[in-house]
């Protein structure tokens, strides 16, 4: 574990030299500030025109997006870093050191996914728009961290280089679309999107059923297993 931690810290030092990675990593913090100050301000402007706050019923949705977006961005960054090291053949060299292959990938994407969970909780605690519920935030952040891990694996599995990784990273943003469905579709047709973990994360807030988190986690486990074969080939 000490070797893994050293590898992880070394990665962080290298990341500080990449301006693009730094900017991407800061996006969740900027997003939190914009949501916290910008959404209520816009809502007040809309209320002055229409007589009521239009966005207020969706404050929980904005909080959900902030929670999901944080691990997604962090894990997207780590995936790009792995692709860059793979382009330079560094991943092959590091995987035959005492770190070994599994330790290398855990230090690159596993650690980032784990760290993104408390950061996600911190951001939503600081910038939440809806009722502050630490148990709920912790549960959603845990599922979001797992979703971030899936995004990393997906990008690495289907990208040949960093440029492709950035393009595929945009595709993975579609996995968060499920979060909006329960807010805008009330009948059973909404379950057409039930294959998306983000759909169930959102259902937790809409129906106040914390057990839906388990459904999201199980689905994420299935998604990860589905891309694991391709991922294992890329690791070789």
Buried (B, 14 or more C-beta within 10 A) or exposed (E): EEBBEEBBEEBEEBBEEBEEBEEBBEBBBEBBEEBBEEBBEEBEEBBEEEEEBBBBEBBBBBBBBBBBBBBBBBBBBBBBBBBBBBBEEBBEEBBEEEBBBEBBBBBBBBBBBBBBBEBBBBBBEEBBBBEEBEEBBBBBBBBBBBBBBBBBBBBBBBBEEBEEBBEBBEEBEEBBEBBBBBBEEEEEEBEEBBEBBBBBBBBBBBEEEBEBBEBBBEBBEEBBEEBEEBBEEBBE
